[in-house]
């Protein structure tokens, strides 16, 4: 179930407990490791969802402790790195609640415990929009975390789907995050060999195609001329034989 809060609550997420709030902007590269943190947390989340015998609340407690640890470890790396990790923690907490709500509803309290009233889907969209506005200046690992969160946690949400292409362009490193590739235009390096491959001398080109077509046409003309010459020679030989036979009979040849 998607919660649609009042836009006035869509400020950058400030956790309700020990996790400090993120700064208004970040610098590319300051959140090194955000994607690795997400991968580790996602594996832990999947394991928690699969624990059928776990007591209600224990999975949420473990995930909250994990996210607290991530934020605490990042605080020693400076405000910029800490802010990026906190934003990543917010996305992971929202994903955790979305996943746990389907299998362990009692544990779907991770984001609320960490971020209080800011733990809303609209706040998640605001954070994603902030990354999209930064474009090429956005932290690519943080953009990857938000892209994965929207894709895994909210695949059928129209607003989430509308933001995924822009986030994907940031993750792919396309300048500005908003440029769209022109369809039908191949990359000028499309025929370049992959890294480590032996470079060959043959590459498809229009010149080679025209040379091949010209060679086929010349061969066709040569074969046609040989066939025509053979046929004409045979005919002339037969005519000469017929003329000699007629003249031997004392008749005149008028053909």
PyMOL commands that set and color helices and strands:
alter all, ss='L'
color gray80, all
select helices_A, chain A and resi 7-9+34-50+58-77+79-103+105-107+110-118+121-137+140-153+158-171+206-248
alter helices_A, ss='H'
color red, helices_A
deselect
rebuild
show_as cartoon
